[in-house]
Amino acid sequence: MREILVTSALPYANGYIHLGHLVEYIQTDIWVRAMKAQGHQVTYVCADDAHGTAIMLKAEANGVTPEEQIASVKASHEADFAKFLVNFDNYHSTHSEENKHFSELIYRRLNSAGHISTKDVEQLFDPEKKLFLADRFVKGECPECGALDQYGDNCEVCGTTYDATELKNPHSTLSDATPVLKTSKHYFFDLPEFEQFLKDWTRSDNRLQTSVANKLQEWFDAGLTSWDISRDAPYFGFQIPDTPSDEPDKYFYVWLDAPVGYMASFKSLCDKREGTEQALDFDRYWAQENENKTEVYHFIGKDIVYFHALFWPAMLAGSELRTPTGVFAHGFLMVNGEKMSKSRGTFIKAETYAEHLHPEYLRYYFASKLSDKVEDINLDLEDFMQKVNSDLVGKVVNIASRSAGFLVKKYDGMLSDVCVESELLEDITKTGDEIAVAYENREFSRAMRLIMQCADKANEYIDGKKPWSLAKQEGTEQEVQDVCSVAINIFRQLMVYLAPVLPELTDNAKGFLNVDDLSFASRNEWLLGHKINKFKPLMQRIEAKDIEAMIEDSKASLAQADAPAVSDNSKPAVKDKAQTTDVDTEQADYIGIEDFAKVEMKVAHVLECNHVEGADKLLQFTLDVGEDKPRNVFSGIRKFYEPEQLVDKKVICVTNLAPRKMKFGISEGMVLSTGEPKTGLTVVTLPDACVVGDVLA
């Protein structure tokens, strides 16, 4: 029996749970249930991520204390997770004594080992709000192109990245005051010291998906930098211990104590279970010497890989604690092929969904889409309805409903003493081995395909035998009982296989089947000479009107309230968390197709790429775009690339962008990149076969 600790990323405590969040928690819960069903000891913990400036500001806006704010949101989160049958062994908060203890423990160990340093940092300060301003709370003119109303990290017009202190005519989005420059001492974790450890760790023992490990290589190529782990008062969080008494209060940056919340929630559970048969030993899971005795897995979104696969293992290793056995990343959720949208009603709260549709429908649909890859998944609402109705109602539940009536009416619910189709049942039982492997490998879509193949075999068998016709003939009583008994046994196997995905349906099926155990091992014991109970409908079909009502309700509910975690006149005040999802916040944010059609993009050949003297963020491109002469283009990607990496590549250039006069020359276009300007940009490159100058449609 394996001893496994599992976590999901911590939802931020300033907004509600929506379907985008639920991808991760449903994925994790299915995996946990599947591993438990296979006989392993699995513990699943989570917590609300309850610290940071955004929480403090949200509480202030709501007229409550931060403690009241996070308590209210935590209760809401737990209620939503319960609706979707996400079964945590413990759900805690990062604003807890356990989290304070372990955050300070890790910090002190890192500090004593020489991994913490300090330096003065110059930042923008709001003189009215009396706080230092994060990038998202500052707007001004781009220092490169002069574009108005740009945030303090990058220009959305020219793509340049910069520090907030470089903005021209900056103003605070919190008070509209003109910020002033102010210097403060900050504390840094020396991440570069762990570079070789992290290179080995990210490539060892299948800890990460291959695509994730490859992505992290870009950070190593660019060079790791020390990580700022402190924030200045006022701040809602834990004060950094052992700081000089004459210094202003310093607080742990929220991303330092957030992953520590995994440990804190587990310690809370250990304390609750102390002295019981379910007692857990904290050190057995987190002490460095026990790393090979127990397993620890984190399920996260692809947007927070950097924190979980670089900072977190380095912090743990530096403080002599065990590192995760594996970190599993997933993609984002699309609805009807597009980003979740409030105006279209596809930004759907968990609460709103549950008012209209059964949560197990969504659990099954997500399972049918999820794999072990870091891929976005699409909730196509039409396909969702058809798939649930076809697979669960039309195939699985139908097996029981079309067979149970004969057995209860004619045979008092008794199944045959022998199985007349042992080869068929053995085949479906053996398929359970493949299904178990698919579950463990997080290949849920493969598991669902295998299960539905078993359901198809059962329905083909019933259709071939036609018990409804046999029942009308004389002398076929035993054959009818035998055929229906085979069908019920296959249905029982399907319930075993679907139990991690559909726990409520499975529990209801236990009552009908008159069994207590539907673990994976139970599939090897067929129901022979066994009495079942009267069949009651187990699942209803989805009706289009229910989906339509949910969409309309989503539009109405979001029209009456602010979007979660959004401060007035500012970017979404949320952390870059696994559960965050890009959302069109207002109709006014859209551009029309006629606007997009004006953008001309051409295949460009990089003839030259060079550093720009005097500019630490720019690269200068000489591009052949199929015109009489090459174009000169500047791009703010120097921190992510060396020039030689891009020479001779085929890239995409926006060629009808108005030329922009810059300090270093004229920029005659834009090279397209993807990613986050703060954390990593990737230039979009094209195959060599692409023809220079071709217009991209």
N, C-alpha and C positions, 0 to 999 in steps of 0.2 A: 504493500500500500504506500503510495506516494503522499507526502505532506506538502501541500501547495497553498500559498497565499496569493490572492488575486486582487487587483485594484483596478478601478476605472479613474480617469482624470476627474479632478474635483470640479463640480460646477460652481461658477462664480455666484456669490450670494447677493446679487443685486438685480435679478430678473427671473422670469419664469422659465420652466422647462418647455422646449418645443420639440418638434419631430426631428430636427437636426441633431439635437442633443441625444435623442433616444437611440440613434444608430449605435452609438458606443455602448450604452448601458444594456441594451437588448443583446448586442453581440457578446458582451462579457457575461451576462447572465446565462445565455444559452451554453457558452463554453463551460461555465462553472457547473451548471446542472448536468451537462453531459459527462464531465469528469467525475462528479459525485456518483452518477448512475453507474459508472464503471468501477466503483468501489474505492475510489481515492478519497483521502481526507482533504477537503478543499474549504478554505475560508475566504470569504469575499467581503472586503471592507471598502468604504468610501467616506467622503465627508464634504461639507460645504467649504469652499475656499472663501474665507470671510474677511480678508484684510486688504488694505490698499486705499489710495486716495479716492477711487471711484465709490467705494462703500461709504466713506466719510461724507462725500458730497451728496450721495443719494439720500443718506439719513438726514442730512441737513435740509435738503429739499423737501423731504417728507415730514419734517418737524419732529423727528424722533431721535433717540440716541443710536449710535452704531450698533450697540448690543441688541436693542429692540428691533432694529432693521434686519439684522442677520438671523435673529430668532424667528421672525415672521417668515422670511424667505425659506429658511431651513424647513419649517413645518410644511410650507407649500411644496417644496421639492420632494420631501418624503411622501407626501400624499400622492403626487404625480407618479413617482416611481412605483408606489404600491399598486396604482391603477394598472400599470403595465407589467405587473408581476415580476418586477426586478427585486430579487430576494437577497438583500444585503444581510450578512451576519452582523454587521455593525455599521451605522451611519453616524458620523461624528461631525466636528467642526474644527477648522484650524485655529479658531479663537478658543483654545482650551489649555488647561494646565499641562496636559501631556505634550501638546505641540510646543508650548513654551519651553518645556524641559528639554526636549530633543533638539530643538533649534539652537538653544544655548549650548547644549552638549556638543553638537557638531561644530558650531562656531568656535568654541573654546579649544577643541581638539585641533581644528585647522589653524587657529591662531598660535597655539603653543608649538605647532610643527613648522611655523614660519610661512604659512600659506596665505596669510592676511596682511595687506599693506594699506597705507592711507596716502591720499594726495588731495590737494586742493582742487576743487572743480568750480568753474565759473558757470552760473546758471541764471536764467531769467527768473525774477521774483515779482510776484503780484503785490504791490504795496497796499492794496485795499483788502484782499483776501488773506494777506500775511502768510503766503505759502509759495514755495518754489513750484514752477510750472512745468509739468510734463509736456512733451512735444505736442500732444493732442489738445492742450489747453492754450496754445499760442497760435496766432495767425498774423500774417504780414505779407510783404512783397518778396517774391523770390529773389535771392541775391544774384542769380545768374541771368534770368530773362525778364525780371521785373513784373511777372504775373501777380495780380492782386489776390488777396484772400487765400493764401497758401498756408498749410500747417507747418509746424516747426520741425519736420523731419525730411520732407521731400516735396518737390514741386510736381503737381499733377498735370502741369502744362508741358514743361520741358523735360521732366524726369530726373532732374538733378537732385542729389541727396546732399544734405547739409546739416549743420547744427542749428538749433533754434536761435542761438546767439547771433547767427549770421543774417537772420531775417531783417529786411528793411521795414521801418515803421511798424514794429510789432505791437500787438495788443492782446490782452488776456481775454480768452473767450468766456471766462468765468465772471469777470467784472467789467470788461471793456477798458480797464485801466491800462496805461502804458507801463509795461514791466521794466524793471531796472536790473542791471547786472549786479549779482551778489556772489561772493565767493564762500564756499563751504567745504569743510573737510569731509571726504567720502571714504568709505572702506571698500576694499577690493579683494576678491578671491583670485589668486594667481593661477588661472586656468592653464596658461602655457606650460607650467611645470608638469602637467599631467598629459602632455601631448603624446608621448610614446605609449603610456599606459592606455590612453583612449584609442589610439590607432590599433593597438592589439585587441582591446576589449570589443570595439565595434566590429571587428572581423572574426571574432572567435565564437565557437560553440553555437552558431545559429541564434545568437542573442537578438539580432535585428534582421528584418527582411533585407534581401540583397539590394533592392532599390534604395532603401533607407541608408544602408551602409555606403552605397555609392554617392548618395547626396551629401552625406557628412564629409566625404573626402574633399568636397569643394571647400569646406571650412578649414580643413587641414592645409589645403593648397594655398588658401588666402592667408593663413596664419592665425592661430588662436590669440585672443587678447584677454587681458584681465577683466573680470566681471564685477561691475559695480553692484554691491550687495546692500547698500545703505540708502536710506531716505531721511530727509530732515523733517522735524516737527513743523506744523501739525500733520500727523499721520496716524491712521488707525492700524495698529499692529503691535509687535513686540519690540521693546527697546533693546538695543544691542548692549549686552552686559560689559562691565569692566572698562567703560570709556572714561576718560578723565573727567573729574567732577566740574571743571571749569568750562567744559564744552557743552554746547546746546544738545538737547536730546537727539539721539540717533536711533533710527528704527530699521529693522530688517526689511529689505525690499521684499514685496509679497511673493516673488518667485523663489526666494530662498526658503521660506517656511511652508510654501504650498506643497511641494512633494514630501516634506517631512510629515505632512498630514496623513500620509499612508501609514507611517510608523505610529503616529499618535492614535489613529483610529484603531489600529491593531492592539496597541497597549491598553486602550480603553476596554476592548473586548476581553483581553487577557484578565484584566482586573475584575470584570463582571463575572467571568467564568471560574475564577479562582475557587478551588475547593469542590468543584463539580466534576461530573464524569466527562464533561466536554472541556476541561481545563486545557489551556494552551500556554506554552513556554515562549515568552517573547524572544529571549536570547537564541532559542533554537532556530528562529527564522532570521534574526538580524545580526547575530554575532559573526564576525568574519570567519572564525574557525569552523562554522557550521554551514558554509556556503554550499558544500556538496551533499549535505544531508537533507536539506529542504529546498523548495523551489519558490521563487517570487516572480510574478509576472505583472506587468503594467499594460493595460489596454488604453491607448491614447489616439488622438487625432493627428493627422500628418503635420499640422501646423505647429505642434509643440514638441516635435522630435528633438530639436536643438537642446531644449531644457532637459529632456528625459534621457537623452543618449550621450550628452557631453557634460553639462553642469552636474546633474544628479549623480552619475557614477563617479565623477571626480570628487565631489563632496564626500560621498560615502567612503571611497577608497582613502581619501586624505584624512578621514576621521576614524579609520580602522573599523569600518562597518562593512557588511556584505553588500555586494552590488546585485542588481536584478538578474535573474536567470534569463529573462527575455523581455523585450519591449515590443509590443505589437501595435503597429499603426494602421489606421483605416482612413479612407477618404471622406469627402463631404457628401451631403445629401442634396440632390437636385429634386425638384418636383415638376413633373411634366416637362422634363428636359431643360429647365431653367432654374436659376437661383430662386430660393424661397422669396416670395413677394407678398408684401402686405396689401398692395393695391389689387392684386389678383386673388387674394384670399388663400394663397398657398404657403404663407407664413403661419403655420398652424401650431397653436399651443397644445401641449399634451392634454390639458384639461378640456379644451374644445373638442379635440378628436374623441376623447373618451365619452363625451356627452352624446355622440352620434354613432360611433362604431365600436365594435368589440376590440380591445387592445390585442387580442391574440391574432386577429387578422393581420395587423401590422407586424407582429413578431414573425409570423410565417413569411410574409412578403419580404421583409428584410433578410431573413434567413435564406430565402431563395435567390437573393442577390449578392450576399456577402461571400467573399473568398479570402484567401490568405494574402491577397495583393493589396497594395495601397492605391485603391481605385475609388473614384467617386461613384455613388450609386444613385439611380434615378427611381423615384417613386412616381411612376406613371399611373395616374388614378384610374384610368380606364382599364389598363392591364391589371392593376391591383384588384379591381372588382372581378374581372374575369378569372384571374388566377385563383383567387380564394374560392370563388364559387365552383370552379371546375375541379381544383385539386382537393380541397378540404371537404366541401359539401358533396360535389358530384362523384368523387372517387372514394375518399376515405370513409366518411360517415355513411355514405350510401351502402357500403359493404355490410355494415351492421344493420341498418334499417331494413334492407331488403331480405335479410336472413333471419333476424331475431324473431319476427312475427310467427313464422312457421314453427320454430322451436318452442316458443312459449305456448302457443295455441294447441299444438298437436302432441308435444312431448314434455309438457310441464317445465320447459326451460332446460331440459337435460341434453347435454351433448353426447355424441356417440362415444362408446368405450374404446374404439380404435380409430386411427386416422386412415382413411381410404386413399389419401393422396399424400403419402409420406414424402415422396420425392419432391413434390411442389413445396411442401412446408419446410423440408430440409434446405431447399434452395433459398427460400426467403430467410430462414434462420441463419444460414451461412452468410447471406448478404449483410447481416448485422455486423460482421467483422469489418467489412469495408466501410460501413456507415460510422462505426466507432472511430476508425482511423481518420475519416473525413472530419468528424467533429473535433478530434484532438488537434488536427492540423489547421483548424479554423476554415476549412473548405465547406462551409455550410451549404452553399449552393449545390455542390456535388452530393452532399448527404441528402438534400431534398430531392434531387433527381433520382437517386437510388431508391428512396422511399416511395416515390410516385411510380417508379417502375414495378415495385412490389405490389402497389395498389392496382396497377393496370393488370398484372397477372391474376389477381384475385377477381377482378371484375370480368376478365375474359373467361375465367373458369366458371363463374356463376352464369354468365351469358350462355356459355356452351352447355351447361347442365340444365338450365331453365327449371329451377325447383318449382316455380309457379305452375308450370305445365305438368311436372311430375306429380304434384300434389293432387291433380285432378284425375290421375290414373289409379287403377286398383293394383295392389300388390307392390307399391313403390314407397311404402312408408319408411322403410329403413334407408333407402337411397336418398330420400328427401332429408332425413335427419343427418345422414353422412355428409351430403353436399353442404348443408347449412352449417354443420359443425366445422368443416374445413374453412369455410368463409369466416366464421367467428374467430377461429384460431389465427387466421391471417390478420384480421382486424386487430386482434390482441397484439400481434407482433408490430403492427404499424403504430399502435399506441406506445409501445416500448420505445420505438425509434423516434417518435415525435415528442416524447415527454419533455425533453429539454426546451423545445420550442413552444409547445402548447401545454403548459402544466395544468391549467384549469380544465381544459378538455380532457386531459388524461385522468385527472381526479374524478371527473364525472363518469368517465368510461369505466373506472374501477368499480363504481357502484353498479353499473349495468353488467359488467363482466363478473362481478362477485369475487374480486381478487383484491389482495392487499399490496401486492408487490408488482411493480412494472419496471424494475431495474434491468440493466442490460443482461445480467446473468439469468434473469427469469425467462428470457426468450427460449432457453433450451428446455424448458419444461412445458410441454403442450397441455392444453386443457382437454382431458379425456374423462368421460363419465362425470363431467362437472356441470353444475346447475348455474345458469345465468338468470338474471332478473329481467323484468319487462323493460323493453327498450323505450327510452324517452328521447325526444329530439335533442341532439348534442350541439348542433350549430345551425344557425340560420344563414340564408343567402344574403349577400350585400345587395341593397337596392340603390340604383342610381340616385334616387331622391335623397338618400341618407348622405351621400357624398356631396351632393349639391347643397344640402342644408348645412353641412359642416363648413363648406367654402364660404357661404353667405354669413354664417355665424362668425367665422374668422375675420371677415372684412369688418363686420359690425363691432366686434369686441376690440379690435385693434384701432378702430377709428375713435373709440372712446377713451383710449389710454395711450400714454407715450410708449414708444418702443422700449424694450427692456435695456437697461444699462446705457441710456443715452442722456447726456447732459445737455442743457439748453445751449444752442449755438455752438456745439462742439461735435467732434467725431464721437462715435460710440465709445463710451467710457468703460470698455471691457478689456480685460486682459486678452492677450493673443492665445486663447485657450482652445482645447480640442473641440469644445462644444460650440464655439462661435461660428456663425454662418453669415456670409455676405448677404445682405438684404437690401432691396431698394426701399429706402425709408420714406420717400415721398415721390409722388408722380412727377414732381418738378425736376427730379434727378435724371429723368430719362432724356435721351436724345431720340429724335425720330429717325426712321430709316433714310429719309432724305438727307439728314445730317451725316449719317454714317457713309452714305454713298459718295459724299464729297471727298472722303479720305482716299488718296491714291497710294497704294503700296506696291513696290517693285522689288524683284530679286536683285540684290546688289552683291558684287564681288569685292571683298576687302583687299585692296591693293597694298595699303599700308595702315599700320596702327601704331601710335606712339604715345608716350607720356606727354603731358602738357607741363612745361616748365612753369612753376609758380602756382600750379593747381593740383592739390592732392586728391581730388575726386574725379578728375576728367581724363578721358582718353580721346585722342584725336584720330578720326578715321578718314582715309582717302578711299572713296567708294566709286566703283564703276557701276553705274546704273543704266548702261546702254545708251548714254548720251554722247555728245561730241567731246565733252571733257569730264573728268572725274569730279565728284562732289566732296566738299569738306564738311564733316559732321562731328560735333562734339557730343560725348555721352558720359554721364556721371556714374561710371561703373568701374572706376580704377581699383577700388578696394576689393573687387571680386575677380579681376582678370589681370594677367600680364599681357602686354601687347602681342607677344609672339603666339599666344594661344588663339588669337583671332585672325591673324594674317592668313590670307588665301581661303577664308571661309566664305560660304554663301549665306547672306543674312537678309533680313527684310528691312527696307528703308521706306519711311513715309516721305514721299518726294514732293508733295504739294503743300508742305508746311511752310509758312512764310519765313524767309531767311531771318535769322536772329543775330544781331550784332552783339558780340560778347567781348570781354576784356582781351581774350586771346585770339580773336578773329571772328569770321562770319560762319555760323552753323547753317548748313543748307539742307537740313532734313532731320530725321530722327531714326535711330536704330532701335528696333523693337526688342524689348526684354520682357521677361516674366518673373514674378516672384515678389518679395517684400523688399523695398528699398533699404530698410534698416537692417535686415538680417540676411538677405541673399538675393541677387538678381542673376538670371540666366539669360544670356543672349539667345534669341530664337535663331537657330541655324537651319539651313536647308540642304538637301542632298546635292552632291556635285552635279547631278544630271539637270538640275534646274537651270533655265536659260536666263542669263543676265539681261535685265531690262524688262522681263515679262511682268505684266501687271497681275497682281494677285487679287482674285475675286472672292 
